[in-house]
């Protein structure tokens, strides 16, 4: 697991105690695009399932993830794609 990928996973685990968390580095599929540095770790997909998202709108869930990763989103992460669910949604 890359350093940044691991840091993202650790922060989301601490913030939401997810029942499922997948952090995928998708940087290779963006190579050559603006904002895609050599070496990757710039574009990620996060799939997170957590009780903390129960009863919250999709926008509120995404805002919560963005807040937890504010430092990464302000710097090394160029793009973050999210799938954010409650356990009832699987």
Rosetta blueprint (number, residue, H / E / L):
1 X L
2 X L
3 X H
4 X H
5 X H
6 X H
7 X H
8 X H
9 X H
10 X H
11 X H
12 X H
13 X H
14 X H
15 X H
16 X H
17 X L
18 X L
19 X L
20 X E
21 X E
22 X E
23 X E
24 X E
25 X E
26 X L
27 X H
28 X H
29 X H
30 X H
31 X L
32 X L
33 X L
34 X L
35 X L
36 X L
37 X L
38 X L
39 X L
40 X L
41 X L
42 X L
43 X E
44 X E
45 X E
46 X E
47 X E
48 X E
49 X E
50 X L
51 X H
52 X H
53 X H
54 X L
55 X L
56 X L
57 X L
58 X H
59 X H
60 X H
61 X H
62 X H
63 X H
64 X H
65 X H
66 X H
67 X H
68 X H
69 X L
70 X H
71 X H
72 X H
73 X H
74 X L
75 X L
76 X L
77 X L
78 X L
79 X E
80 X E
81 X E
82 X E
83 X E
84 X E
85 X E
86 X L
87 X H
88 X H
89 X H
90 X L
